[in-house]
């Protein structure tokens, strides 16, 4: 049994393209090309109406304003989307609230989620379980990365090597490090 039905094909396929930072936009064009190529995959699966949503390029999913994601949710709620394509489904949202909202809305209006690993129908218990696990692992990964970065900053500060941006109008100078001497 195929998870993509004629009902899905009558509606649009949305390809959600996102890279979290300006640095990724400048230095990782391969990822962006792979994401845009999903439009051809959607056409190959029989979707004639394919929309690419890329308004969130250079925006972190942890930020508040994500117009592309909001547009995607609106289109899903309006019943206009049969399938949502992403390189990795769990990258659609990087927090549990957005991830579960997306799944709930997709289940409500019968929209499937597709990534490089497969096709997921959030109305089916097994697919919902797998999507939930992917979302949980994605959140854990983000949390671990954040913890490691903070620990690296603390260690650098403890060594006296932490440098930060100086406010406009100020000039950074170097001072000799104080040396501890014993009397």
Secondary structure, 3 states (H helix, E strand, C coil): CCCCCHHHHHCEEEEECCCCCHHHHHHCHHHHHHHHCHHHHHHHCCCCCEEEECCCCCCCCCCCCCHHHHHHHHHHHCCCEEEEECCCHHHHCCCHHHHHHHHHHHHHHCCEEEECCEEEECCCHHHHHHHHHHHHHHHHHHHHHHHHHHHHHHHHHHCCCCCCCCCCCCCCCCCCCCCCCCC
